[in-house]
Amino acid sequence: MINKYIEKYVDFGMNIIEALLIFVIGWYVVKIVLHILSKMMRRSQVDGIIENFVISILNIGLKIIVVITVIAQLGVPTTSLVAVLTTAGAAIALGIQDSMKGIASGITILFSKPFVKGDIIEIDNYVGTVQEIQLLYTIIMTFDNKMVVIPNNDLISSSFVNYSHEKIRRVTISFDIHHDNDIDALKQAIMKVIEKHPYALKDPSPDVKITGYKEQSLTMQIWAWAENEHFYDLNDDLLAAIQNIFKELHVAIPAQQIDVHIKQKEDEKS
């Protein structure tokens, strides 16, 4: 009888020792696995936000597995515990469903990279520089120094413009002039300004074109290419140059015509 008790306590003691070994070794293995995975993700140039998110999720999941294994080693039934954890996980997942969609959208943006930090984008009438891409939100800073927080769900489901995707952009300026102006002289004057401007690229070549014909005027467009960082400088300089050219060449601008119709009542016609 005594031997049975001794054997029972010895077996229980061995289970505790084995459980402690499983816990220590398992905890250590989790750290090694996460460390190796983190290094692999950094070598693959995975975004830091995704790396932190994946490592955090795996850290929690692997440690839960270690704890359940330790409990099972101690002889405690784990079926009900797993069922409780599964139910709790499902309840939490339903509760944070919208947040999970936002996280999925954030991961999609970080992997597909339709824009990166520092790009100039336009969405919902906001134009600004991307300051930060988080898992749930993207933060942009407008040119008048306003911070705009945009949910990643909106970015994934909406159209937006990335002005920084390409290295060069075309400056397009439209204006109307009267038919009687010397078109060739005006074109030559504008082209001289573009050719001398330090930010105007030679390739693609600039151009000045007639793009529309109206009853009282002609519509002209200036096309000039610039590197992204010099786009607004070239645009502003060309607008100022056009004003000076109009003055020098006495360019006539079509005046707005207003037709006034006077109607009289039948009893006032006499």
C-alpha positions as a Markdown table, in Angstrom:
| # | Residue | x | y | z |
|---|---|---|---|---|
| 1 | Met | 0.0 | 0.0 | 0.0 |
| 2 | Ile | 2.8 | 2.4 | 1.0 |
| 3 | Asn | 4.6 | 1.5 | -2.2 |
| 4 | Lys | 1.6 | 2.5 | -4.2 |
| 5 | Tyr | 1.5 | 5.9 | -2.6 |
| 6 | Ile | 5.2 | 6.3 | -3.1 |
| 7 | Glu | 4.9 | 5.4 | -6.7 |
| 8 | Lys | 2.0 | 7.7 | -7.1 |
| 9 | Tyr | 3.9 | 10.7 | -5.7 |
| 10 | Val | 7.0 | 9.8 | -7.6 |
| 11 | Asp | 5.0 | 9.7 | -10.8 |
| 12 | Phe | 3.4 | 13.1 | -9.9 |
| 13 | Gly | 6.8 | 14.5 | -9.1 |
| 14 | Met | 8.2 | 13.3 | -12.4 |
| 15 | Asn | 5.2 | 14.8 | -14.2 |
| 16 | Ile | 5.9 | 18.2 | -12.5 |
| 17 | Ile | 9.6 | 18.0 | -13.5 |
| 18 | Glu | 8.7 | 17.1 | -17.1 |
| 19 | Ala | 6.1 | 19.8 | -17.1 |
| 20 | Leu | 8.7 | 22.4 | -15.9 |
| 21 | Leu | 11.2 | 21.1 | -18.6 |
| 22 | Ile | 8.5 | 21.4 | -21.3 |
| 23 | Phe | 7.7 | 24.9 | -20.1 |
| 24 | Val | 11.3 | 26.1 | -20.0 |
| 25 | Ile | 12.4 | 24.4 | -23.2 |
| 26 | Gly | 9.2 | 25.4 | -25.0 |
| 27 | Trp | 9.5 | 29.1 | -23.9 |
| 28 | Tyr | 13.1 | 29.1 | -25.0 |
| 29 | Val | 12.3 | 27.4 | -28.4 |
| 30 | Val | 9.5 | 30.0 | -29.0 |
| 31 | Lys | 12.0 | 32.8 | -28.5 |
| 32 | Ile | 14.5 | 31.2 | -30.9 |
| 33 | Val | 11.8 | 30.6 | -33.5 |
| 34 | Leu | 10.6 | 34.2 | -33.3 |
| 35 | His | 14.1 | 35.5 | -33.4 |
| 36 | Ile | 14.9 | 33.5 | -36.6 |
| 37 | Leu | 11.6 | 34.5 | -38.2 |
| 38 | Ser | 12.2 | 38.1 | -37.4 |
| 39 | Lys | 15.7 | 38.0 | -39.0 |
| 40 | Met | 14.2 | 36.3 | -42.1 |
| 41 | Met | 11.5 | 39.0 | -42.4 |
| 42 | Arg | 14.1 | 41.8 | -42.1 |
| 43 | Arg | 16.3 | 40.2 | -44.8 |
| 44 | Ser | 13.2 | 40.0 | -47.0 |
| 45 | Gln | 12.7 | 43.8 | -46.3 |
| 46 | Val | 9.2 | 43.2 | -44.9 |
| 47 | Asp | 7.7 | 46.4 | -43.5 |
| 48 | Gly | 8.4 | 46.8 | -39.7 |
| 49 | Ile | 4.7 | 47.1 | -39.0 |
| 50 | Ile | 3.9 | 43.7 | -40.5 |
| 51 | Glu | 6.9 | 42.2 | -38.8 |
| 52 | Asn | 5.8 | 43.4 | -35.4 |
| 53 | Phe | 2.2 | 42.3 | -36.0 |
| 54 | Val | 3.2 | 38.8 | -37.2 |
| 55 | Ile | 5.7 | 38.3 | -34.4 |
| 56 | Ser | 3.2 | 39.4 | -31.8 |
| 57 | Ile | 0.5 | 37.0 | -33.0 |
| 58 | Leu | 2.9 | 34.1 | -33.2 |
| 59 | Asn | 4.3 | 34.9 | -29.8 |
| 60 | Ile | 0.9 | 34.7 | -28.2 |
| 61 | Gly | -0.2 | 31.6 | -30.2 |
| 62 | Leu | 3.0 | 29.6 | -29.6 |
| 63 | Lys | 3.1 | 30.4 | -25.9 |
| 64 | Ile | -0.6 | 29.3 | -25.5 |
| 65 | Ile | 0.4 | 25.9 | -27.1 |
| 66 | Val | 3.3 | 25.6 | -24.6 |
| 67 | Val | 1.0 | 26.3 | -21.7 |
| 68 | Ile | -1.6 | 23.8 | -22.9 |
| 69 | Thr | 1.1 | 21.2 | -23.3 |
| 70 | Val | 2.4 | 21.8 | -19.8 |
| 71 | Ile | -1.2 | 21.5 | -18.4 |
| 72 | Ala | -1.7 | 18.2 | -20.3 |
| 73 | Gln | 1.6 | 16.9 | -18.9 |
| 74 | Leu | 0.3 | 17.5 | -15.4 |
| 75 | Gly | -2.6 | 15.3 | -16.1 |
| 76 | Val | -5.3 | 18.0 | -16.3 |
| 77 | Pro | -7.9 | 17.4 | -19.1 |
| 78 | Thr | -7.3 | 20.0 | -21.8 |
| 79 | Thr | -10.3 | 19.2 | -24.0 |
| 80 | Ser | -12.6 | 21.6 | -22.1 |
| 81 | Leu | -9.8 | 24.2 | -21.9 |
| 82 | Val | -9.3 | 24.1 | -25.7 |
| 83 | Ala | -13.0 | 24.3 | -26.2 |
| 84 | Val | -13.2 | 27.4 | -24.0 |
| 85 | Leu | -10.3 | 29.0 | -25.7 |
| 86 | Thr | -11.8 | 28.3 | -29.1 |
| 87 | Thr | -15.1 | 29.8 | -28.1 |
| 88 | Ala | -13.4 | 32.8 | -26.6 |
| 89 | Gly | -11.4 | 33.3 | -29.7 |
| 90 | Ala | -14.5 | 33.1 | -31.9 |
| 91 | Ala | -16.3 | 35.7 | -29.7 |
| 92 | Ile | -13.3 | 38.0 | -29.8 |
| 93 | Ala | -13.0 | 37.6 | -33.5 |
| 94 | Leu | -16.7 | 38.6 | -34.0 |
| 95 | Gly | -16.3 | 41.6 | -31.6 |
| 96 | Ile | -13.3 | 42.9 | -33.5 |
| 97 | Gln | -14.5 | 42.0 | -37.0 |
| 98 | Asp | -14.2 | 45.6 | -38.3 |
| 99 | Ser | -10.8 | 46.0 | -36.8 |
| 100 | Met | -9.6 | 42.8 | -38.4 |
| 101 | Lys | -10.8 | 44.1 | -41.7 |
| 102 | Gly | -8.8 | 47.2 | -41.1 |
| 103 | Ile | -5.8 | 45.2 | -40.2 |
| 104 | Ala | -6.2 | 43.1 | -43.3 |
| 105 | Ser | -6.4 | 46.3 | -45.4 |
| 106 | Gly | -3.3 | 47.7 | -43.7 |
| 107 | Ile | -1.3 | 44.5 | -44.4 |
| 108 | Thr | -2.5 | 44.6 | -48.1 |
| 109 | Ile | -1.3 | 48.2 | -48.4 |
| 110 | Leu | 2.0 | 47.4 | -46.8 |
| 111 | Phe | 2.6 | 44.4 | -49.0 |
| 112 | Ser | 1.3 | 45.7 | -52.3 |
| 113 | Lys | 2.8 | 49.2 | -51.7 |
| 114 | Pro | 0.5 | 51.4 | -53.8 |
| 115 | Phe | 2.1 | 54.2 | -51.9 |
| 116 | Val | 4.9 | 54.4 | -49.3 |
| 117 | Lys | 5.9 | 56.9 | -46.6 |
| 118 | Gly | 6.8 | 60.3 | -48.2 |
| 119 | Asp | 4.5 | 59.9 | -51.2 |
| 120 | Ile | 2.0 | 62.6 | -52.1 |
| 121 | Ile | -1.5 | 61.2 | -52.5 |
| 122 | Glu | -5.0 | 62.6 | -53.0 |
| 123 | Ile | -8.1 | 61.0 | -51.6 |
| 124 | Asp | -11.5 | 62.4 | -50.6 |
| 125 | Asn | -10.4 | 65.9 | -51.7 |
| 126 | Tyr | -7.4 | 65.7 | -49.4 |
| 127 | Val | -3.9 | 66.1 | -50.9 |
| 128 | Gly | -0.9 | 65.6 | -48.7 |
| 129 | Thr | 2.3 | 63.7 | -47.8 |
| 130 | Val | 2.0 | 60.2 | -46.3 |
| 131 | Gln | 3.4 | 60.4 | -42.8 |
| 132 | Glu | 2.7 | 57.0 | -41.5 |
| 133 | Ile | 1.1 | 53.7 | -42.5 |
| 134 | Gln | -0.4 | 51.9 | -39.6 |
| 135 | Leu | -2.3 | 48.6 | -39.5 |
| 136 | Leu | -5.7 | 50.4 | -39.1 |
| 137 | Tyr | -5.0 | 53.9 | -40.4 |
| 138 | Thr | -2.9 | 55.9 | -42.8 |
| 139 | Ile | -1.9 | 59.4 | -41.7 |
| 140 | Ile | -1.2 | 62.1 | -44.3 |
| 141 | Met | -0.2 | 65.7 | -43.7 |
| 142 | Thr | -1.7 | 68.3 | -46.0 |
| 143 | Phe | 0.2 | 71.2 | -47.5 |
| 144 | Asp | -1.5 | 73.6 | -45.1 |
| 145 | Asn | -0.2 | 71.4 | -42.2 |
| 146 | Lys | -3.4 | 69.5 | -41.3 |
| 147 | Met | -3.1 | 65.9 | -40.2 |
| 148 | Val | -5.7 | 63.7 | -41.9 |
| 149 | Val | -6.3 | 60.1 | -40.5 |
| 150 | Ile | -7.8 | 57.8 | -43.2 |
| 151 | Pro | -9.0 | 54.3 | -42.4 |
| 152 | Asn | -7.2 | 51.7 | -44.4 |
| 153 | Asn | -10.6 | 50.2 | -45.3 |
| 154 | Asp | -11.4 | 53.4 | -47.2 |
| 155 | Leu | -8.1 | 53.4 | -49.0 |
| 156 | Ile | -8.6 | 49.8 | -50.2 |
| 157 | Ser | -12.2 | 50.3 | -51.3 |
| 158 | Ser | -11.8 | 53.8 | -52.9 |
| 159 | Ser | -9.8 | 55.3 | -55.7 |
| 160 | Phe | -6.9 | 57.6 | -54.9 |
| 161 | Val | -4.2 | 59.4 | -56.8 |
| 162 | Asn | -0.5 | 58.8 | -56.0 |
| 163 | Tyr | 1.4 | 61.8 | -57.4 |
| 164 | Ser | 4.8 | 60.4 | -56.4 |
| 165 | His | 4.6 | 57.0 | -58.1 |
| 166 | Glu | 6.6 | 58.1 | -61.1 |
| 167 | Lys | 9.8 | 60.2 | -61.1 |
| 168 | Ile | 8.5 | 62.8 | -63.5 |
| 169 | Arg | 5.1 | 64.7 | -63.9 |
| 170 | Arg | 3.7 | 66.8 | -66.6 |
| 171 | Val | 2.7 | 70.4 | -65.9 |
| 172 | Thr | -0.4 | 71.2 | -67.9 |
| 173 | Ile | -1.7 | 74.8 | -68.1 |
| 174 | Ser | -4.8 | 75.7 | -70.1 |
| 175 | Phe | -5.9 | 79.2 | -71.1 |
| 176 | Asp | -8.2 | 80.9 | -73.6 |
| 177 | Ile | -7.2 | 83.6 | -76.1 |
| 178 | His | -9.0 | 85.6 | -78.8 |
| 179 | His | -9.0 | 84.4 | -82.4 |
| 180 | Asp | -7.2 | 87.6 | -83.6 |
| 181 | Asn | -4.0 | 86.9 | -81.6 |
| 182 | Asp | -0.7 | 85.9 | -83.3 |
| 183 | Ile | -0.7 | 82.2 | -82.4 |
| 184 | Asp | 2.8 | 81.5 | -83.7 |
| 185 | Ala | 4.4 | 84.4 | -81.9 |
| 186 | Leu | 2.7 | 83.4 | -78.6 |
| 187 | Lys | 3.8 | 79.7 | -79.0 |
| 188 | Gln | 7.4 | 80.8 | -79.7 |
| 189 | Ala | 7.5 | 83.1 | -76.7 |
| 190 | Ile | 6.2 | 80.4 | -74.4 |
| 191 | Met | 8.6 | 77.8 | -75.8 |
| 192 | Lys | 11.6 | 80.1 | -75.2 |
| 193 | Val | 10.6 | 80.4 | -71.5 |
| 194 | Ile | 10.2 | 76.6 | -71.1 |
| 195 | Glu | 13.5 | 75.8 | -72.9 |
| 196 | Lys | 15.4 | 78.2 | -70.6 |
| 197 | His | 13.8 | 77.0 | -67.4 |
| 198 | Pro | 16.2 | 74.8 | -65.3 |
| 199 | Tyr | 13.4 | 72.5 | -64.1 |
| 200 | Ala | 11.8 | 71.9 | -67.5 |
| 201 | Leu | 12.9 | 68.5 | -68.9 |
| 202 | Lys | 14.0 | 68.2 | -72.6 |
| 203 | Asp | 12.8 | 64.6 | -72.7 |
| 204 | Pro | 9.8 | 64.2 | -72.9 |
| 205 | Ser | 9.8 | 67.3 | -75.0 |
| 206 | Pro | 7.6 | 70.2 | -74.0 |
| 207 | Asp | 4.9 | 71.5 | -76.3 |
| 208 | Val | 2.3 | 74.3 | -76.8 |
| 209 | Lys | -0.9 | 73.1 | -78.5 |
| 210 | Ile | -4.3 | 74.4 | -79.5 |
| 211 | Thr | -6.7 | 72.0 | -77.9 |
| 212 | Gly | -10.1 | 73.6 | -78.5 |
| 213 | Tyr | -12.0 | 76.0 | -80.7 |
| 214 | Lys | -14.9 | 78.1 | -79.3 |
| 215 | Glu | -17.1 | 80.8 | -80.8 |
| 216 | Gln | -15.3 | 83.6 | -79.1 |
| 217 | Ser | -11.9 | 82.0 | -78.3 |
| 218 | Leu | -9.2 | 79.4 | -78.8 |
| 219 | Thr | -8.1 | 77.1 | -76.0 |
| 220 | Met | -4.4 | 76.4 | -75.7 |
| 221 | Gln | -2.4 | 74.1 | -73.4 |
| 222 | Ile | 1.2 | 74.1 | -72.3 |
| 223 | Trp | 2.8 | 70.7 | -71.7 |
| 224 | Ala | 6.1 | 70.7 | -69.8 |
| 225 | Trp | 7.7 | 67.9 | -67.9 |
| 226 | Ala | 9.5 | 68.2 | -64.6 |
| 227 | Glu | 10.9 | 65.9 | -61.8 |
| 228 | Asn | 8.4 | 65.4 | -59.0 |
| 229 | Glu | 10.3 | 67.5 | -56.5 |
| 230 | His | 10.3 | 70.5 | -59.0 |
| 231 | Phe | 6.7 | 70.1 | -60.3 |
| 232 | Tyr | 5.1 | 73.0 | -58.3 |
| 233 | Asp | 8.1 | 75.3 | -58.9 |
| 234 | Leu | 7.8 | 74.9 | -62.7 |
| 235 | Asn | 4.1 | 75.2 | -62.6 |
| 236 | Asp | 4.2 | 78.5 | -60.7 |
| 237 | Asp | 7.0 | 79.9 | -62.8 |
| 238 | Leu | 5.2 | 79.2 | -66.0 |
| 239 | Leu | 2.0 | 80.8 | -64.8 |
| 240 | Ala | 4.0 | 84.0 | -64.0 |
| 241 | Ala | 5.7 | 83.8 | -67.3 |
| 242 | Ile | 2.4 | 83.6 | -69.2 |
| 243 | Gln | 1.2 | 86.7 | -67.5 |
| 244 | Asn | 4.3 | 88.6 | -68.6 |
| 245 | Ile | 4.1 | 87.3 | -72.2 |
| 246 | Phe | 0.5 | 88.3 | -72.4 |
| 247 | Lys | 1.5 | 91.9 | -71.5 |
| 248 | Glu | 4.5 | 92.0 | -73.9 |
| 249 | Leu | 2.6 | 90.7 | -76.9 |
| 250 | His | -0.7 | 92.4 | -76.0 |
| 251 | Val | -2.5 | 89.2 | -76.1 |
| 252 | Ala | -6.3 | 89.7 | -76.3 |
| 253 | Ile | -8.4 | 87.7 | -73.9 |
| 254 | Pro | -12.0 | 87.0 | -74.9 |
| 255 | Ala | -14.4 | 89.1 | -72.9 |
| 256 | Gln | -17.4 | 87.4 | -71.4 |
| 257 | Gln | -20.5 | 88.1 | -73.4 |
| 258 | Ile | -23.8 | 88.5 | -71.7 |
| 259 | Asp | -27.0 | 88.5 | -73.8 |
| 260 | Val | -29.9 | 90.4 | -72.2 |
| 261 | His | -33.4 | 89.8 | -73.5 |
| 262 | Ile | -36.3 | 92.2 | -72.5 |
| 263 | Lys | -39.8 | 90.8 | -72.6 |
| 264 | Gln | -42.9 | 93.0 | -72.3 |
| 265 | Lys | -46.4 | 92.0 | -71.3 |
| 266 | Glu | -49.1 | 91.9 | -73.9 |
| 267 | Asp | -50.9 | 94.9 | -72.4 |
| 268 | Glu | -47.7 | 97.0 | -72.4 |
| 269 | Lys | -46.8 | 96.5 | -76.1 |
| 270 | Ser | -49.3 | 99.2 | -77.2 |
